[in-house]
């Protein structure tokens, strides 16, 4: 998947924990769809970093996925995002947020 008409590869940050099966699955999903992924393991020391990245919300669950600076959510929201846009070209994560929210409120929002 490309994020824009310049063929820029999409990038994702996944906030995770070491024993999280859904975190492993979402990273595999992102990699399988050619989305460059950075994994950040959550500890007590960087929990606040994840919460800030999630729009300042008191988020305590993982995975939390951010694609091209847009908070997507967990595994289900990421899977929906990818399925919705798998065959589209020339979009950015930012421009596609409105389309997902129109389908159902999946807490996808720009950060």
N, C-alpha and C positions, 0 to 999 in steps of 0.2 A: 504494500500500500504506500502510496506517495501522499504527502500532506498538501502539496500545492502544485500549480502548473509548472513551477521551476524544478519539478521532480526531486524536491528536498525530501529526504527520508524522515518519516515521523520518528519522534523520540518519546519515550515513556520513562517515568520514574515510578517505581513500585516500592511502596513502603510495606515491609514484610516482617516476618519473624522466622526464627530458625526452624520451628516445628510446624509450620503452616502449610498444609497440603494445598489449600486454595491459592496460596501465594505462588507455589511451584507451578500449579496449573495455569495461572494467569500469565506468568512469565513465559511458559511454553507457548501459550496462545499468542502472545505478542511476538515472540521470536518467529513462530511459524508464519506470521503475517508480515514479516520483514519490517518490524518496528524495533528500532534500536532501544534497548532496555537497560536502565540502571536500577539495581536493587539496593535499597537501603534498609538494613535490619534495624528494627525499632528496639530501643532499650529505654530504661528510665531516663537516661541522659539526653536522648534525642526525640522523645515523645512530643515535646513542644514543637520541634521542627516539623513533624508530620502534621500536627494540628494547625500550624500556621500555613503550611502548604495546602491544607484543606479548607482554607478560607477562615481560619481562626475558630473553627468549630471544635467542640470537645469530642473529637473522634478518638475512639479507643480500639477499633477493630481493624484487622488487616485481612486481605490486602487493601490498600488504597492506591489507585492508579491515577496518574496524571499524564495525559498525552498532549504534547505541544502546549504546555502551560494551562491546560484545561482539566479540572478535576472531573474524572469519569466516574469513579466510585470503586466498587469491589469487582469480583469476578463476573457476576451476572451482568452488571452494567457495562463492563468492558467487552464481554462477549456480544451483547446487543449492539454496542457501538461498532465493533468490527463487522458484524453481520450486516448491519445497515449500510455500511460504507465500503464493503469489500469490493464491489464492482464499480464504484463511483470514482471519478478522477477529477482533479482540479479543485479539491476542497481542502479546507483546513479544519482542524479540530474545533477552533473557535466558531467558524461559520456553521458547523454541523450541530452545535449544541441545541439550537432552537428546534431543529427537526426531531431530535430525540425527545425533548420535553413535550412536543406536541403529541407524540405517540402515548406517552404516559410519563408522569413525573418520576424520573429515576434519579433525582438529585444530581443531575449532571449540570455543572455550572462553571462559568469562567472563574478563575481565581485571581 
